[in-house]
Amino acid sequence: MIPPKGSTPRAYLDRIGIVGFMKHYSRWIGSFVAIGLLTVLWLLVPVVYAQEDVSFTASVDKTTLSLDDQLALTLTVEGQMRSVPEPTLPPLEGFQVYSSGRSQQFSLINGQFSASVAFNYILQPTTLGEHTIGSAEIALDGQIYRTQPIEVEVLEGRGPTPTPPEQGPAAGAPPQLAGQDLFVEAVVDKDEAYVGEQVTYTFRFYQGVELFGADLRYSKPETTGFWTEDLPPQNQYYQVVAGRRYLVTEVKMGLFPTAAGTQTVGPASLRIEGFFSGQTLATDPLTVQAMPLPQEGQPADFSGAVGQYQATAWLDKSEATVNEPVTLSFKVSGSGNVQAVPEPAWPELESLRSYEAKGTTHTSTENYRVQGEKTFEKLFIPRESGQYTIPPFQLTYFDPEAGAYRTAETEPLALVIRPGAPEGPPVSPGDQQQAVALVGRDIRHIKAAPPVLRDQGQRLYQSSLFLASWALPPLLVIGAVLYQRQRQRLRQDVRYARLRRAHKVARKRLAGAKKLMKSQDSKAFYGEVARAITGYLADKMNVPAAGLRLEEMARELERRGADQQTVNRLHRCWEECDLGRFAPVAGAPEAMVNLLAEVEEFIVSLEGLKWAAK
């Protein structure tokens, strides 16, 4: 809409009024505001949900070991993130801690980065008894994630050697490959199996050196002649092969032969992509002799189910009325390929009209065995009253462990049908029309105009608030862009992220120490205060907190320009923490209150140092 020739925009707006203005330009105003809001949402949604699926877990290769043994501790971070800082280890009293590097894998799917980073540590026990590996911490985008504590026991003598569920870890390790830095192998738990029986396939990757930043890509073998099922989770442990210690990673898969004869499992491969080159490791092919199911003694109703199963049947109600639906359910549960269990033979009952059955399957791979349950449901509608008996269901299956056919049978079910309510006479289409009721007569008068027109004040489009609102969408977009860039820098620049979050993380730890002080747990209080100091300085120095010593922290403060009074305060706070952890007499409430206040002032005073300069 363009103002008439010779008329200014202001005069034209005065003449048409705000109603006309909004009427003709509401389409453009709404579009502009909608575009601004959608842009803001488009920029903010990835930021808000980027860290929703982050997980931080801890695992060990054993929970019982001896003084002359070692414990492998792995901290794993998984989720949508671009960079991962070094985690903070808990106080590990009774162990000497050595970092053994990190392994990581990044991927980009639909514009979203996801990462899986594992931090590896070797723990050498120094004292006997039961020990607790406390919760490790990691800071990601302002959020603190913690692992669950792990209980371990250190015994005298030699600790037990871990073994995986089936074969020994190194039982099948190729002798010609032992001693190499990296090699792979594949084994099956049995060379002969019946058709439909599970054969567990295991792929093992032996890693004798650290693969810093390498990308590992596993390719499954060709399994023609088998129905397959993945068997998570992956299993990791350390194993000595030919006098050398390897980190072994296992990937398992369930194989079910579909035909008799010699079936071949092709080679599996692992592609290792490094910074400058890559290599591919491949296994040898394997063969499995699939035996046919015995024909002798095979029941006539056998339909191919192989495994160990139980069967149950039930009705959703034992009493109903005529024309009221009744659901009959039949469930098969047990170990084996439950997806191959066929639909049962449903009973034919007079006066019960049936409909097509539907089935649902739920499987699991607990202890690396395929198992689960399959449920069939069928709907019946009774047409006559009376008492009915649902005959038992029977499932005939072959048990490969016993080498014989078995039958699982359900109990018979009773159903009582009562007469239904009498049906009314049919209604013709003409009877469905209803007369329009007359509720009254009246005349709605036109409201008379007021005798005097009053000035309603300033028009909306002339107000400063209305004009300022036009600048709101661009400001929101600019603010969202700046906010996203800040968050992106926090994700990509680990050094910058640790500098920015060091004070916030330290405050949270001191808040946790204050709660421990109120609960009168003096030992945990002093340990948490010590972690606040080391964690803060480690973040500022961009170094791992594990193994950070007092001398290194004091030397770094002097290098950053801290005066001698600040360095002396560090020594004083640290000595009080050590005294509180190892000397119970130092856990007086007054001492804890004074220490907490002094550490808070100490950390605030360190914010003035030039940490950004290296």
GURO-599862 format. One record per residue (C-alpha): x, y, z; residue number from 0; residue in three letters. Coordinates in Angstrom, 2 decimals. Each point is the difference from the previous one (the first is absolute). Layout:
<pts>
X:Y:Z:NUM:ALA
...
</pts>
This chain:
<pts>
0.00:0.00:0.00:0:MET
1.63:3.27:-1.18:1:ILE
-1.02:3.50:1.30:2:PRO
-1.80:2.16:-2.60:3:PRO
2.05:2.43:-2.01:4:LYS
0.61:3.24:1.86:5:GLY
-0.70:-1.54:3.40:6:SER
2.75:-0.60:2.56:7:THR
0.20:-3.40:1.71:8:PRO
-0.74:1.63:3.38:9:ARG
-3.11:1.81:-1.26:10:ALA
-1.14:-3.11:-1.80:11:TYR
0.30:-2.06:3.18:12:LEU
-1.91:2.68:1.93:13:ASP
-2.81:-0.19:-2.55:14:ARG
-0.38:-3.79:-0.26:15:ILE
0.55:-0.56:3.74:16:GLY
1.76:-2.86:1.77:17:ILE
-2.71:-2.48:-1.00:18:VAL
0.64:0.56:-3.66:19:GLY
3.74:-0.09:0.54:20:PHE
-0.14:-3.31:1.83:21:MET
-2.48:-1.40:-2.52:22:LYS
2.22:0.68:-3.01:23:HIS
3.37:-0.65:1.57:24:TYR
-0.74:-2.75:2.51:25:SER
1.07:-2.58:-2.56:26:ARG
3.45:1.58:-0.28:27:TRP
0.33:0.62:3.75:28:ILE
-0.98:-3.57:0.80:29:GLY
2.39:-1.42:-2.59:30:SER
2.88:2.11:1.29:31:PHE
-0.61:-0.96:3.62:32:VAL
-0.49:-3.68:-0.92:33:ALA
3.25:-0.08:-1.97:34:ILE
1.83:1.57:2.94:35:GLY
-1.43:-2.46:2.52:36:LEU
0.64:-3.01:-2.25:37:LEU
3.58:1.15:-0.49:38:THR
0.47:0.27:3.74:39:VAL
-1.45:-3.48:0.53:40:LEU
2.14:-1.42:-2.81:41:TRP
3.11:1.41:1.62:42:LEU
-0.87:-0.89:3.57:43:LEU
-1.48:-3.50:-0.33:44:VAL
3.30:-1.70:-0.98:45:PRO
1.70:1.77:2.89:46:VAL
-2.64:-0.93:2.55:47:VAL
-0.14:-3.66:-0.94:48:TYR
3.63:-0.55:-0.89:49:ALA
0.91:-1.49:3.36:50:GLN
-3.19:-1.94:0.79:51:GLU
1.42:-3.44:-0.75:52:ASP
3.39:0.26:1.72:53:VAL
1.03:-2.95:2.15:54:SER
3.09:-0.31:2.22:55:PHE
0.83:-3.46:1.33:56:THR
2.88:-1.75:1.76:57:ALA
1.08:-3.62:-0.33:58:SER
2.85:-2.23:1.18:59:VAL
1.40:-3.19:-1.45:60:ASP
-0.26:-1.81:3.35:61:LYS
-1.32:0.54:3.50:62:THR
2.44:-2.32:1.80:63:THR
3.78:0.21:-0.38:64:LEU
3.25:-0.45:1.92:65:SER
2.73:2.43:1.03:66:LEU
2.20:-1.08:-2.90:67:ASP
-2.85:0.45:-2.50:68:ASP
-1.34:3.06:-1.82:69:GLN
-3.52:1.36:-0.45:70:LEU
-1.16:1.59:-3.26:71:ALA
-2.48:2.86:0.56:72:LEU
-1.90:1.37:-3.02:73:THR
-2.11:3.17:0.04:74:LEU
-2.26:0.21:-3.06:75:THR
-1.85:3.09:-1.23:76:VAL
-2.63:-0.44:-2.74:77:GLU
-2.40:2.49:-1.53:78:GLY
-0.46:2.93:-2.37:79:GLN
3.04:2.20:0.59:80:MET
2.89:1.33:-2.03:81:ARG
2.75:-0.09:2.63:82:SER
0.51:-1.72:3.33:83:VAL
2.18:1.40:2.82:84:PRO
2.08:-2.11:2.34:85:GLU
-2.11:-1.48:2.82:86:PRO
0.83:0.52:3.67:87:THR
0.92:-3.18:1.85:88:LEU
-1.13:-0.54:3.59:89:PRO
2.56:-0.41:2.81:90:PRO
1.35:-3.52:-0.55:91:LEU
1.52:-0.87:3.35:92:GLU
1.73:-3.35:-0.02:93:GLY
0.93:0.23:-3.69:94:PHE
2.70:1.53:-2.15:95:GLN
-1.63:1.47:-3.11:96:VAL
1.52:0.06:-3.48:97:TYR
-1.70:1.38:-3.08:98:SER
0.05:-2.38:-2.99:99:SER
-1.42:2.41:-2.57:100:GLY
-3.39:0.44:-1.58:101:ARG
-1.83:-1.44:-2.99:102:SER
-2.72:1.88:-1.80:103:GLN
-2.38:-0.22:-2.92:104:GLN
-1.97:2.87:-1.53:105:PHE
-2.81:-0.16:-2.56:106:SER
-2.25:2.46:-1.80:107:LEU
-3.60:-1.13:-0.61:108:ILE
-2.67:2.39:-1.32:109:ASN
2.09:3.01:0.96:110:GLY
0.46:-1.18:3.63:111:GLN
3.41:-0.90:1.37:112:PHE
0.16:-2.97:2.33:113:SER
3.03:-1.31:1.81:114:ALA
1.12:-2.96:2.05:115:SER
3.16:0.68:2.00:116:VAL
1.63:-2.46:2.40:117:ALA
2.58:1.16:2.57:118:PHE
2.20:-2.88:1.15:119:ASN
1.89:-0.23:3.30:120:TYR
2.14:-2.67:1.62:121:ILE
-0.40:-0.36:3.79:122:LEU
2.78:-1.70:1.97:123:GLN
-1.23:-1.04:3.50:124:PRO
2.16:0.90:3.00:125:THR
-2.07:-1.33:2.90:126:THR
-2.12:-3.07:0.67:127:LEU
-3.73:0.01:0.73:128:GLY
-3.18:1.35:-1.53:129:GLU
0.23:3.28:-1.91:130:HIS
-2.56:2.27:-1.58:131:THR
0.71:1.76:-3.29:132:ILE
-2.08:3.13:0.49:133:GLY
-1.96:1.99:-2.55:134:SER
2.00:1.62:-2.77:135:ALA
-1.24:3.32:-1.38:136:GLU
-0.02:1.73:-3.35:137:ILE
-1.33:3.46:-0.95:138:ALA
-1.83:0.32:-3.34:139:LEU
-1.78:3.23:-0.97:140:ASP
-0.47:1.08:3.57:141:GLY
-1.33:-3.38:1.15:142:GLN
1.84:-2.29:2.42:143:ILE
-0.22:-3.72:-0.74:144:TYR
1.09:-2.64:2.54:145:ARG
0.66:-3.73:-0.19:146:THR
-1.21:-2.61:2.47:147:GLN
2.45:-1.18:2.70:148:PRO
1.63:-3.41:-0.48:149:ILE
1.00:-2.41:2.79:150:GLU
3.23:-2.00:-0.42:151:VAL
1.92:-2.31:2.33:152:GLU
3.75:-0.44:0.20:153:VAL
1.16:-3.42:1.27:154:LEU
3.35:-1.57:0.78:155:GLU
1.68:-2.17:-2.61:156:GLY
-0.91:-0.07:-3.65:157:ARG
-3.38:1.24:-1.14:158:GLY
-2.37:-2.07:-2.17:159:PRO
0.30:0.21:-3.76:160:THR
-3.26:1.11:-1.63:161:PRO
-1.53:-2.22:-2.67:162:THR
-2.88:0.74:-2.33:163:PRO
-3.21:-2.06:0.15:164:PRO
0.95:-2.79:-2.41:165:GLU
3.54:-0.70:-1.15:166:GLN
3.13:1.34:1.69:167:GLY
0.99:3.41:-1.34:168:PRO
3.26:-1.13:-1.52:169:ALA
-0.90:-3.64:-0.61:170:ALA
-0.44:0.56:-3.70:171:GLY
2.54:2.78:-0.51:172:ALA
2.03:-0.85:-3.11:173:PRO
3.58:-0.84:1.09:174:PRO
1.46:1.60:-3.10:175:GLN
-1.66:3.32:0.90:176:LEU
0.93:0.04:3.68:177:ALA
2.54:2.75:0.62:178:GLY
-1.36:2.35:-2.65:179:GLN
-1.32:3.42:1.01:180:ASP
-3.47:-0.59:-1.45:181:LEU
-1.79:-3.13:-1.20:182:PHE
-3.51:-1.49:-0.21:183:VAL
-1.57:-3.44:0.15:184:GLU
-3.47:-1.59:-0.27:185:ALA
-1.33:-3.10:1.75:186:VAL
-3.31:-1.84:0.42:187:VAL
-1.11:-1.78:3.15:188:ASP
-0.88:-3.19:-1.93:189:LYS
0.95:-1.51:-3.37:190:ASP
-3.19:-2.09:-0.28:191:GLU
-3.56:1.11:0.65:192:ALA
-3.53:-0.97:-0.95:193:TYR
-1.93:2.10:-2.50:194:VAL
-1.54:2.86:2.01:195:GLY
2.41:-0.39:2.96:196:GLU
2.03:3.01:1.15:197:GLN
3.71:0.13:-0.77:198:VAL
1.84:2.88:1.72:199:THR
2.51:1.75:-2.24:200:TYR
2.71:2.10:1.73:201:THR
2.27:2.56:-1.67:202:PHE
3.03:1.02:2.09:203:ARG
2.27:3.00:-0.51:204:PHE
3.35:-0.18:1.83:205:TYR
1.53:3.42:0.62:206:GLN
3.54:0.13:1.35:207:GLY
0.63:3.72:-0.64:208:VAL
-1.99:3.17:0.59:209:GLU
-1.98:1.26:-3.01:210:LEU
-0.17:3.75:0.56:211:PHE
-2.92:1.49:-1.91:212:GLY
-0.34:-3.01:-2.32:213:ALA
-3.33:-0.78:-1.66:214:ASP
-0.96:-3.69:0.25:215:LEU
-2.49:-1.36:-2.56:216:ARG
-1.17:-3.57:0.48:217:TYR
-1.53:-1.88:-2.95:218:SER
-2.12:-3.06:0.74:219:LYS
0.71:-3.30:-1.77:220:PRO
-2.10:-1.38:-2.82:221:GLU
-2.55:-2.39:1.57:222:THR
-1.84:-1.61:-2.89:223:THR
-1.87:-3.03:1.32:224:GLY
-0.59:1.49:3.45:225:PHE
-2.60:2.17:1.69:226:TRP
2.01:2.45:2.15:227:THR
-0.56:2.02:3.16:228:GLU
2.47:2.51:1.51:229:ASP
0.98:-0.77:3.62:230:LEU
0.88:3.19:1.88:231:PRO
1.74:1.32:2.02:232:PRO
3.60:-0.06:-1.13:233:GLN
2.34:-1.59:2.52:234:ASN
3.44:1.42:0.86:235:GLN
2.72:-1.48:2.18:236:TYR
3.79:-0.30:0.22:237:TYR
1.69:-3.27:-0.94:238:GLN
3.63:-1.12:-0.09:239:VAL
0.90:-1.74:-3.27:240:VAL
3.52:-1.41:-0.42:241:ALA
1.23:2.13:2.90:242:GLY
-1.50:3.25:-1.33:243:ARG
-3.02:1.82:1.44:244:ARG
-2.81:0.85:-2.45:245:TYR
-3.27:1.86:0.29:246:LEU
-2.55:-2.39:-1.54:247:VAL
-3.32:1.21:-1.42:248:THR
-2.67:-2.58:-0.79:249:GLU
-2.99:0.36:-2.34:250:VAL
-2.49:-2.88:0.05:251:LYS
-2.73:-1.11:-2.38:252:MET
-2.54:-2.83:0.13:253:GLY
-0.17:-2.26:-3.07:254:LEU
-2.95:-2.32:-0.69:255:PHE
0.54:-2.43:-2.93:256:PRO
-2.94:0.02:-2.39:257:THR
0.91:-3.08:-2.04:258:ALA
1.88:-3.24:0.58:259:ALA
3.54:-0.45:-1.30:260:GLY
3.32:1.78:0.30:261:THR
-0.59:3.72:0.48:262:GLN
2.80:2.56:-0.30:263:THR
0.45:3.20:2.03:264:VAL
2.05:2.43:-2.07:265:GLY
2.92:2.14:1.22:266:PRO
-0.71:2.95:2.29:267:ALA
2.19:3.09:-0.30:268:SER
1.04:2.99:2.08:269:LEU
1.14:3.19:-1.73:270:ARG
2.28:2.21:2.12:271:ILE
0.24:3.58:-1.29:272:GLU
2.81:2.04:1.54:273:GLY
1.21:3.54:-0.57:274:PHE
2.28:-0.82:-2.92:275:PHE
-0.80:-3.56:-1.05:276:SER
-2.27:-2.93:0.60:277:GLY
0.00:-3.76:0.05:278:GLN
-2.56:-2.78:-0.28:279:THR
0.03:-3.12:2.17:280:LEU
-2.06:-3.02:-1.10:281:ALA
-0.86:-3.37:1.53:282:THR
0.02:-3.41:-1.63:283:ASP
-3.33:-1.50:-1.17:284:PRO
-1.70:-2.58:2.23:285:LEU
-2.20:-2.99:-0.77:286:THR
-2.94:-1.41:1.97:287:VAL
-1.49:-3.42:-0.67:288:GLN
-3.80:0.42:0.15:289:ALA
-1.72:-3.27:0.85:290:MET
-3.59:-0.66:-1.13:291:PRO
-2.68:-0.52:2.63:292:LEU
-0.66:-3.69:0.71:293:PRO
-2.81:-1.53:-2.06:294:GLN
-0.43:-2.89:2.40:295:GLU
-2.56:0.84:2.65:296:GLY
-0.91:3.34:-1.55:297:GLN
-3.61:0.85:0.98:298:PRO
-2.51:0.71:-2.74:299:ALA
-0.78:3.46:1.39:300:ASP
3.66:1.11:0.14:301:PHE
0.35:3.29:-1.91:302:SER
3.71:0.83:0.38:303:GLY
0.46:1.63:3.44:304:ALA
3.47:-0.67:1.45:305:VAL
1.04:0.93:3.54:306:GLY
-1.36:-0.35:3.54:307:GLN
-3.48:1.48:0.42:308:TYR
-2.97:0.32:2.35:309:GLN
-3.56:0.82:-1.07:310:ALA
-2.87:1.79:1.76:311:THR
-3.51:1.05:-1.07:312:ALA
-2.59:2.29:1.56:313:TRP
-3.19:1.97:-0.63:314:LEU
-0.32:3.70:0.70:315:ASP
-3.31:-0.82:1.77:316:LYS
-1.63:-3.20:1.16:317:SER
-3.56:1.33:-0.27:318:GLU
-1.58:2.10:-2.72:319:ALA
-3.30:0.72:-1.69:320:THR
-1.21:-0.76:-3.50:321:VAL
1.73:2.23:-2.60:322:ASN
2.63:1.11:2.57:323:GLU
3.55:-0.54:-1.37:324:PRO
2.26:-2.52:1.77:325:VAL
3.77:-0.21:-0.64:326:THR
1.78:-3.35:0.14:327:LEU
3.81:0.22:0.43:328:SER
2.68:-2.66:-0.47:329:PHE
3.63:0.68:1.02:330:LYS
3.18:-1.96:-0.67:331:VAL
3.11:0.91:2.04:332:SER
3.46:-1.48:0.37:333:GLY
3.41:-0.13:-1.68:334:SER
0.41:-0.38:-3.72:335:GLY
-1.08:1.80:-3.14:336:ASN
-3.44:0.99:1.29:337:VAL
-0.66:1.99:-3.18:338:GLN
-0.20:-3.32:-1.89:339:ALA
-2.69:-1.41:2.30:340:VAL
-3.11:-0.51:-2.19:341:PRO
-3.56:1.08:0.76:342:GLU
-1.93:-2.63:1.98:343:PRO
-3.01:-1.94:-1.24:344:ALA
-2.94:1.99:1.35:345:TRP
-3.05:-1.91:1.28:346:PRO
-3.15:-0.03:-2.09:347:GLU
-2.93:0.82:2.29:348:LEU
-3.60:0.16:-1.10:349:GLU
-1.88:3.20:0.76:350:SER
3.31:1.88:0.36:351:LEU
0.88:2.15:-2.96:352:ARG
3.79:0.47:-0.30:353:SER
2.18:2.62:-1.67:354:TYR
3.54:-0.02:-1.34:355:GLU
2.70:-0.50:2.66:356:ALA
2.90:2.36:0.63:357:LYS
3.38:-0.76:1.52:358:GLY
2.70:1.95:1.88:359:THR
3.57:-1.09:0.69:360:THR
2.44:1.18:2.69:361:HIS
3.56:-1.32:-0.02:362:THR
3.03:0.46:2.24:363:SER
3.64:-1.09:-0.09:364:THR
0.75:-0.40:3.69:365:GLU
3.20:-1.99:0.61:366:ASN
0.49:-0.02:-3.78:367:TYR
-2.90:-2.42:-0.55:368:ARG
-2.93:0.90:-2.26:369:VAL
-3.21:-0.31:1.98:370:GLN
-3.33:1.72:0.41:371:GLY
-3.71:-0.49:-0.43:372:GLU
-2.55:0.04:-2.81:373:LYS
-3.67:0.75:0.68:374:THR
-2.95:-0.67:-2.30:375:PHE
-3.40:1.60:0.56:376:GLU
-3.29:-0.88:-1.65:377:LYS
-3.34:1.78:0.39:378:LEU
-3.23:-1.98:0.46:379:PHE
-3.57:1.37:0.09:380:ILE
-2.61:-2.37:1.52:381:PRO
-3.31:-0.15:-1.82:382:ARG
-1.85:-2.23:2.47:383:GLU
0.01:-0.33:3.78:384:SER
1.30:-3.08:1.74:385:GLY
3.09:-1.58:1.53:386:GLN
3.02:-0.65:-2.21:387:TYR
3.31:-1.83:0.57:388:THR
3.10:1.11:-1.87:389:ILE
2.06:-3.16:-0.61:390:PRO
3.74:-0.04:0.88:391:PRO
2.59:1.37:-2.42:392:PHE
2.97:-2.18:-0.90:393:GLN
3.41:1.06:-1.27:394:LEU
2.34:-2.73:-1.21:395:THR
3.67:1.04:-0.19:396:TYR
3.41:-1.63:-0.32:397:PHE
2.36:0.34:2.97:398:ASP
3.55:0.00:-1.47:399:PRO
1.66:-0.52:3.41:400:GLU
-2.03:-3.15:0.66:401:ALA
-0.11:-1.02:-3.67:402:GLY
-3.72:-0.80:0.32:403:ALA
-3.42:1.43:-0.80:404:TYR
-2.01:1.58:2.81:405:ARG
-3.58:1.25:0.35:406:THR
-1.06:3.06:2.00:407:ALA
-3.72:-0.09:0.86:408:GLU
-2.31:2.59:1.58:409:THR
-2.95:-0.49:2.32:410:GLU
-3.60:0.03:-1.34:411:PRO
-1.91:3.26:0.51:412:LEU
-3.64:0.50:1.02:413:ALA
-2.15:2.78:-1.45:414:LEU
-3.54:0.91:1.10:415:VAL
-2.18:2.02:-2.39:416:ILE
-3.11:1.67:1.43:417:ARG
-2.93:1.28:-2.06:418:PRO
0.46:3.56:-1.20:419:GLY
-2.35:2.99:0.27:420:ALA
-2.97:-0.15:-2.42:421:PRO
0.56:1.95:-3.17:422:GLU
-2.44:2.83:-0.82:423:GLY
-2.07:0.20:-3.20:424:PRO
1.78:1.24:-3.08:425:PRO
-0.08:3.70:-0.57:426:VAL
-0.89:1.31:-3.46:427:SER
1.98:2.89:-1.45:428:PRO
-3.09:2.20:0.10:429:GLY
-0.43:-0.51:3.73:430:ASP
3.47:1.34:0.62:431:GLN
-1.02:3.52:-1.05:432:GLN
-0.82:2.23:2.92:433:GLN
-2.24:3.02:-0.08:434:ALA
1.57:3.36:0.62:435:VAL
-1.25:1.33:3.33:436:ALA
-1.15:3.61:0.18:437:LEU
1.64:1.49:3.07:438:VAL
-1.45:3.52:-0.29:439:GLY
-0.42:3.11:-2.05:440:ARG
1.79:3.31:0.46:441:ASP
1.47:2.93:-1.90:442:ILE
3.64:0.85:0.50:443:ARG
0.12:3.76:-0.08:444:HIS
2.88:1.92:-1.50:445:ILE
1.92:1.77:2.73:446:LYS
-0.39:3.76:-0.30:447:ALA
3.12:2.05:-0.69:448:ALA
1.30:2.09:2.90:449:PRO
-0.94:3.69:-0.18:450:PRO
3.64:1.12:0.33:451:VAL
3.11:-1.59:-1.53:452:LEU
2.92:-0.05:2.41:453:ARG
3.68:-0.11:-0.88:454:ASP
1.30:-3.49:0.77:455:GLN
3.56:1.19:0.37:456:GLY
3.11:-0.79:-2.02:457:GLN
-0.37:-2.55:-2.77:458:ARG
1.79:-3.32:0.46:459:LEU
2.28:0.36:-3.02:460:TYR
1.17:3.38:1.33:461:GLN
1.13:-1.34:3.39:462:SER
3.68:-0.52:0.69:463:SER
-0.73:-3.49:1.35:464:LEU
-1.49:-1.10:-3.33:465:PHE
2.94:1.40:-1.97:466:LEU
2.49:-1.60:2.38:467:ALA
-1.69:-3.39:-0.41:468:SER
1.09:-0.02:-3.66:469:TRP
3.60:-0.17:1.17:470:ALA
-0.67:-2.99:2.30:471:LEU
0.25:-2.84:-2.59:472:PRO
3.37:1.20:-1.43:473:PRO
1.36:0.40:3.53:474:LEU
-1.15:-3.50:0.89:475:LEU
1.67:-1.41:-3.10:476:VAL
3.25:1.84:0.72:477:ILE
-0.08:-1.12:3.63:478:GLY
-0.64:-3.60:-1.01:479:ALA
2.89:0.05:-2.49:480:VAL
2.39:1.39:2.61:481:LEU
-1.22:-2.51:2.56:482:TYR
0.46:-2.90:-2.42:483:GLN
3.50:1.16:-0.91:484:ARG
0.88:0.14:3.69:485:GLN
-1.34:-3.51:0.57:486:ARG
1.79:-1.26:-3.10:487:GLN
3.28:1.41:1.24:488:ARG
-0.57:-1.66:3.36:489:LEU
-0.47:-3.34:-1.77:490:ARG
2.91:0.32:-2.40:491:GLN
2.62:1.80:2.11:492:ASP
0.70:-2.19:3.02:493:VAL
2.53:2.48:1.41:494:ARG
-2.48:2.86:-0.17:495:TYR
-2.85:-2.10:1.43:496:ALA
2.05:-1.09:3.01:497:ARG
1.09:3.58:0.66:498:LEU
-3.57:1.29:-0.09:499:ARG
-1.50:-2.76:2.13:500:ARG
2.76:-0.46:2.56:501:ALA
-1.46:2.44:2.53:502:HIS
-3.55:-1.33:-0.42:503:LYS
1.09:-3.62:0.44:504:VAL
2.05:0.91:3.06:505:ALA
-3.00:1.77:1.57:506:ARG
-2.13:-3.11:-0.50:507:LYS
2.61:-2.18:1.68:508:ARG
0.28:2.40:2.92:509:LEU
-3.79:-0.05:0.29:510:ALA
0.18:-3.78:0.17:511:GLY
2.71:0.26:2.65:512:ALA
-2.28:2.28:2.03:513:LYS
-2.71:-2.69:-0.03:514:LYS
2.54:-2.59:1.15:515:LEU
1.03:2.36:2.79:516:MET
-3.61:0.23:1.20:517:LYS
-0.26:-3.80:-0.01:518:SER
3.21:-0.13:2.12:519:GLN
1.85:-2.15:-2.53:520:ASP
3.37:1.65:0.57:521:SER
2.08:-2.40:-2.12:522:LYS
-2.23:0.42:-3.05:523:ALA
-0.13:3.77:0.64:524:PHE
3.78:0.45:-0.13:525:TYR
0.20:-2.27:-3.05:526:GLY
-2.59:2.09:-1.85:527:GLU
1.78:3.26:0.88:528:VAL
3.27:-1.45:-1.30:529:ALA
-1.75:-1.00:-3.23:530:ARG
-1.35:3.53:-0.36:531:ALA
3.53:1.43:0.23:532:ILE
1.65:-2.51:-2.35:533:THR
-2.92:0.04:-2.43:534:GLY
-0.01:3.81:-0.20:535:TYR
3.75:0.27:-0.57:536:LEU
-0.02:-2.94:-2.47:537:ALA
-2.73:1.71:-2.05:538:ASP
1.89:3.31:0.05:539:LYS
3.27:-1.73:-0.95:540:MET
-1.75:-2.28:-2.56:541:ASN
1.62:-3.12:1.43:542:VAL
-1.50:-3.22:1.41:543:PRO
-0.93:0.25:3.67:544:ALA
1.12:-3.57:0.69:545:ALA
3.51:-0.02:1.45:546:GLY
0.24:3.81:0.27:547:LEU
2.39:0.72:2.89:548:ARG
0.26:2.91:2.39:549:LEU
3.44:1.02:-1.30:550:GLU
-1.29:0.24:-3.58:551:GLU
-2.98:2.14:1.05:552:MET
2.18:2.35:2.05:553:ALA
2.54:0.34:-2.82:554:ARG
-2.79:0.79:-2.48:555:GLU
-1.44:2.70:2.28:556:LEU
3.41:1.66:0.25:557:GLU
0.36:-0.15:-3.78:558:ARG
-3.39:1.67:-0.42:559:ARG
1.02:2.92:2.19:560:GLY
-1.50:-1.02:3.37:561:ALA
1.63:1.59:3.04:562:ASP
1.62:-1.98:2.79:563:GLN
-3.03:0.47:2.27:564:GLN
-2.24:-1.78:-2.54:565:THR
2.50:-2.85:-0.36:566:VAL
0.23:-0.33:3.79:567:ASN
-3.80:-0.13:0.20:568:ARG
0.00:-2.90:-2.50:569:LEU
2.48:-1.91:2.18:570:HIS
-2.02:0.74:3.12:571:ARG
-3.33:-1.13:-1.52:572:CYS
1.53:-3.13:-1.48:573:TRP
1.70:-0.99:3.26:574:GLU
-3.28:0.46:1.89:575:GLU
-1.77:-2.27:-2.53:576:CYS
2.65:-2.71:0.43:577:ASP
-0.16:0.35:3.76:578:LEU
-3.79:-0.25:-0.03:579:GLY
0.00:-3.11:-2.19:580:ARG
2.70:-1.93:1.86:581:PHE
-0.24:1.39:3.57:582:ALA
-3.53:-0.26:1.48:583:PRO
0.84:2.50:2.75:584:VAL
0.03:2.79:-2.59:585:ALA
-3.69:-0.42:-0.90:586:GLY
-1.34:2.63:2.44:587:ALA
-3.03:2.01:-1.29:588:PRO
1.78:3.34:0.53:589:GLU
2.99:-1.16:-2.03:590:ALA
-2.20:-1.15:-2.89:591:MET
-1.93:3.29:-0.07:592:VAL
3.22:2.03:-0.03:593:ASN
1.56:-2.19:-2.70:594:LEU
-3.07:0.26:-2.25:595:LEU
-0.02:3.80:0.26:596:ALA
3.73:0.25:-0.67:597:GLU
-0.14:-2.27:-3.06:598:VAL
-2.90:2.05:-1.42:599:GLU
2.00:3.22:0.41:600:GLU
3.09:-1.71:-1.40:601:PHE
-1.78:-1.11:-3.19:602:ILE
-1.55:3.45:-0.47:603:VAL
3.44:1.60:0.32:604:SER
1.38:-2.29:-2.73:605:LEU
-2.54:1.31:-2.53:606:GLU
2.15:3.14:-0.37:607:GLY
2.99:-1.90:-1.38:608:LEU
0.75:-0.10:-3.72:609:LYS
-1.07:-3.58:-0.67:610:TRP
-0.74:0.50:-3.70:611:ALA
3.69:0.72:-0.79:612:ALA
2.18:-3.05:-0.38:613:LYS
</pts>
